Amino acid sequence: MLECFQCYYIPSNKSIAQLYDEFVSPFVKKQVAEALKPYDLEIRKSISSLTDSMDKELAESGLSRVNSYLEYPRNALEHLISGFELMVHDTSKSSIFTKGMGLQSAVLLSSFKWITQQNPEKSVIWLIEEPETYMHPSLAYQSSKILEQLSRISSVIKTTHSLSFMPQSVADVQGVTTGPRGSGTRLHTYETMQQATEDIRESLGVKFSDYFGLTDLNVFVEGETDIKYLATMASYYQDAYDTPMILASDIVQFREFGGVTELKGFLRANYELIRQEVAAVSLFDGDDAGRKCAQELSGYFGKKGCFNGNQDYVIIPNKIAIEGLFPDQWIVELQEAHPAWFEFFMPDAAGGVSEFKVGGVHKNQFMSAMFEKVDLTPNYEFLGKFEPVLEALEAALKAGIKRLWPESALYQQWKKA
């Protein structure tokens, strides 16, 4: 029964040169030998001229009973062929062994289907360890497709820590663990693909949030200027009240999304999983667009209870954007000096600002002008409208730390603050 099968094993510490010599080269030589078979007699005749000459010389020297022969190595035509050099052309043409290890592996994988087809009388089994070794993620995805094609004509069993090489169906996935005290290998199945991918991430110490480059503490905002406003004002708040703030520390990461719609899309797709691993709070402008997005997300997450006001998100009060947190008088003065910076401006009866909007191309100019006024102010009165926003974000981050790491030194540190 065993003669009906052919098993190939590709170890994780694979040497491409060794595997090429072991798997690819022998089959290439066989193919060439088959092509040369019709010329076997001619080849033998061409090399017999040497042995005929040698025999003649031996006979003339009194050794007529000694004869010489030239045979193929191991008496097989295929062993006469020393080999072929595999060339690869990507940006330039050169030997496969001069390419990156990831590309070498991918090219080698592409040969397995042809090798399988050279054994039509046998059932071929491929045992492949960690095919993702040395591979860039995009190359890994493409190589996974190569193995998928291979599995249609042979049995392919692979071990992997890469999500790119995961089968499409959870029925084809088995987890591998060692038994107690190293007593052997144990296999277990999964009910869902999410369980399988979580197992890989946990075994590698990789979290879902790592794919987005998130840290333990994160603040999501709509635009780039929002980051500078929050970081700068948090630093002033810390100085004004002599109170350390997470927002002013280097352990928090601010992440902007280029607009409220993009922020909403990211949260809708990922927040349920992200909040299980990291503390994150989103800041929305209090304008119509910001409040609408926050409302839609609250409705979407609904009974999941994972998007609550002043815990998972904060809305700037009084239905204004973050630029409206500066003193009204400063905004009025700036509008009088640079009216073109504003898409619209609506004063109120008291000489303040009822509503306004800064044009997208002028947001950085507006911010620089406001920071100039901050630098010239001898006190911290400009923090007035910023304080509730900063305090709400700070409290949300502390709540996230408490929820995820209640016993950590990080929680104890900011619990006292």
N, C-alpha and C positions, 0 to 999 in steps of 0.2 A: 504493500500500500504506500509506503514511504517513497517508493520510486516514482509515484505519480505526482510528486510535489517537488518544487524547486524553491528553496528559501534563500533570500538575500538579506543580509544584516548590515545596516549602515549605522555605525556607532556615532555617538555625539562628538567624540574627539576625532572626527574624521580628517584624514589627510587626503585632499583632493587628488594629488598625484598618485597616491597608493590606490585609491578607489578607481581611478581612471585605468591604471594598469591591471587591476583585478577584475573589473566589470566590463568596461567599454572596449579596451584594446583587444582582448581575446576574441570578442565577437566580430570586430572589424577585420581581424586577421582571417577569421573563418570565412567571412563574406568574400574577401579578396581571393582566398584560396579556392573557393568555389568558382570564381570567375576565371582563375588561371588553370583550372583542371584540364580544359581542352588542349592546353599547351604543355601539359606535363611531360610528354614524350620529347618535345622539342627542347624543353629546359634540361632534361636529363642528358640528351645528346650534346647540348652545348657545354655542359660541364664535364662530359666524359672525355673531351679532348685533353683535359689536364691529366686525368688518371691514365689514359692511353699513353701519353708521353712519359709519365712516371714509370709505368709498367715496362715500357721499352728500354728506358735507362736502367732499370733494375735487372732486366733480362741480360742486357749487354754486360752488366757487371757481374754476372754469374748467379743472380737471384731470380731465376725464371719461375721459381715456384711461389714467389711472393707477388701478390696482386693488391692493388689499391682501389678504393671505391669512394665516391662522394655521394653521401646520402643526405636527405633533408634531416634537420634536427628532429630527433624522436620519430624519424621516418614519416613525418607529416608535412605536407606542403605549407600549411599555415605557419609552421614554426620557422620557415625560411624567411618570413617577413618580419623585419625587426620592429616595425611599428609606424604610427602616423602621429604627427603633432597636431593637436586640436587648436585651431585658431579661432578667436572670437573678435568680432567687430562691433564695438559700441561707438565711442567717439573716435577710436582708432583701431586698426587691425593689429593684433599681437597674440602671442600664445596665451592660452587660458590661464597659465600659471603666473602671468604678470598682472592679471586683473585682481580686483578686490576679492576678499574671501567670500563675501555675500554673493557676488555675481558668479564666482566659481561654483559655489554650491547650487545656485539656481540652474546654471548650465548643466551641471552633472545630473540634477533631478530630471531635466528635460530628456536625458538619454534613457531613463528607466523604462519608458514605454516601448522604445525600440528593442531594448534588451529582452523585455517580456515577450515580445513578438517573435524572438528567436528561439523560444521554447514552446512551440504550439502544442506539443504532445504532453506538456506538464501544466499543472496548476501552480502558478507562481505566487509566492508570498513575500511581501516586502516588509521588513521590520526596520523602521527608521526612527532613530533617536534625535529629538530636538532639531528638526530641520531648520528652525529659525536662527540657529547659531550664526553670528556675524552679519545677519541680514538687517538692512534698513526696513522699517515697517512697510513701506510701499512695495519693496521687493518681496517681502514675506507674503503679502497678500497675493501677488502674482504667482509666487511659487506654490502657494496653497492651491491655486487653480490647476497648476501642473499635476499635483498629486491627486486632485479630484478626478482629472482625466485618467490618471494611472489606475485609480481604484475601479474604473469601469471594466478593465480587462484583467485585473489581478486583485488579490487581497492586500490591502495596505493598512498596516497598523503602525501608528506613530505616537510617540510620547512628545508632549510639548508643554511649554509654559506661555505660549504666545496665543493671544486671542485670535490672531489672523489665521492660525492653523486649526481652529476649532471647526468640527463638522457642522453642517447646517441643522442637522436633526439631533436632538438630545438623546435619542435612542442609540446613536453611534458613539456616545461619549461615556467613558468610565473613568472614575477617579482612582488613582493609584496611591496607596499609603503602605507604610511598613507596619507590621503587627507589633504587639507589645514585646519589648526587649529584643527588637529586631528579629522576630521569629519568622519573618517571611513577608511576601508581598500580598496585599489585600486589595481587591477591587470592589468598588461600590458604584451604583448607578445614581442618576439624578432625575428628579421629576421635571425640572424646568431648566432651560439653558441659562437662566439668570443664576441658579444655584451653582452650575458648573463654572461660569465665569467668575463668580464670587470666590469660589474655591481657589482658582488660579491666582486671583488678586491677593487673597489672604496669604497663600503660601509664599508669594513673592514679597509680601509686605507692601503691595501696590494698592492704592485706593482709587475709587472711581474719580474722585476729585483731582487726582494726580494728572489725569489726562488734560486738565484745564490749567495746570500749573498753580493750583490754589494752595495757600498756606493754612495753618490752623485757624487763623482769624482773618476774615475778609469783609470788605465793604464794597458793595456793587453800586455803581452810580451810572447816570445816563451818559454824561459827556466828560471830556478831558478836563475842562475847567473846573468841574465839580470836585475833582480830586484835589486840585490846588487850593480851592476855597476851604475844603474840610481840613486838610493837613495844616494849612496856615492858621486858620482860626482855632483849631484844637491846640496848637502851640501857644497862641495868645491866651486862650482860656486857662491853660496850665500855668502860665506865668501870672495871670491875673488873680487866680485863686490859690496859687501855690499847691495845686493838687495834680498828681500824676494822672495822665489820661492814656488809655490804650490807643486812642485815635492819634495821639501825638508820638507814639512809640514806633520802633522799627519792627515790631512783631505783627503789625497789622498790614495787610495788603489791600490797596485800593485798586479796583478793576473797573474800567469804563467800557461801555458797549457801543458807543457811537450813536446813541439815541434811545428813547424810551421804548420804541417798538422792538429794537434788537434786544434790549434788556428783558423785556417781557417774554420774547421767544426763547431766550436762554433759560430763564427761570421755569417756564412752562415745561421745557424738555428735560431739565436736569435737576431742578431744586429738590425734588423729593428724595433723590439718592444722595445729593451733595450734603444736605443738612444732617444726614446720619453720620457723616465723617468729619465735617468741619463746621465751625461757627461762621455764619454769614448773615449779613443784614443788608437789605437793599434800600436805597434812598430814592424816592420819587419826588419830582417837583409837585407843588400843590396846584398847578394849572390843570386845565380840563384833561389834557392828554395823560398826565401823570396819575391823576385820581382815577381816570377810566381804566388804565392798565392795572393798577392795584386792585380795583374792584373786580375786574375780569379774572385776575389770578386767584383772588380769594374765592370766587365762585367756582373756578376750575378745580382747585384743590379741595374745596368743599369739606366733606366729612373726614378727609385725611388729616385735618387739623394741623397742617404743616405750613400755613401761611397766614400768620396772625399779625395784626397791627401792633407796632412798637415792640415786636419780638422778632419777626422775620423781615419786616419792612417798616420804614418810617416815611411819613409824608410831610413835606414842608407845610407849616400852617398858613392860614389866611389866604389860601388859594393863589399863592405866588410861586414863581420859580426861585431858584437859589439866589439869583442876582437881586431879588427883592428883599433879601435879609439885611442889606446895608441900609444905613439911615436914609430916610426919604429925601432929606435936604441934599445929600450927596448925589442922589440919582437925578433930582431936579436940576442941580447945577451942571451935571454932566450932559443932560439932555439939551440944556440951553447952549452948551459949548459945542456939542457934537450931535445934532439932531439926526444926522444920516446914520448913526449907529443903531437907531431904534426903528423897528418895523412899525410899531405904533406906541403912542404914549398918551395916557389919560390921567390928567391931574384931578385931585379931589378939591372940595370946597375949602378945605383948611390949608391949601397950598402944598399938600403932600402929593402922594402918588396913589391913584386908585388902581391902575393896571398899566403894565407896559411889557414890551417884549424886545429883547436885544437881538439884532440880526445875527445869524450864524457866523458870518465872516468877520463880525466885529466883537465877538465874545471875548477874545484874548485882549483886545484893546480896552474893552470895558473893565476887564479884570485888572489889568495893569494900572489903569487910572484909579480904581478903588483901592488897590494896595498902596499906591502913592499917598492917598488920603489917610490910610491907616498908619503909615509910617510917620506922618506929620501930626498925628493926634497924640496929645500928651497923656491921655487916659484910655480906659478900655470900654468907653460907652458904646463904641461901635459893635460890641459883642451882643448887645441887647437881644436882637432877634435871632442871632445864631445860637444863643445858649440853649433853648429848649431842643433844637435839632441835634446839637452836639451831645447833650445829656441823654436824649432818647437813643441815639446810636450807641453811645457808651454803655447804657443800661442793657441794650439788646445784645451786645457782644459779651457782656458779663453773664447774662442769662444763658447764652450759648455755651460759654465755658463751664458754667455750673451743670448744664444739662449733659454735656459730653464727658467732662473730666472733673467730677465733683471732688475727687480725692487728690487731684494733681497739685503740684507746687504752684502752677500757674493760677489755679483757682484761689488758692490761699493768698497769693500775692495781690491779686486784684480784688479779692473780697475785702481786704483791709483798706484799699484805696477809696 
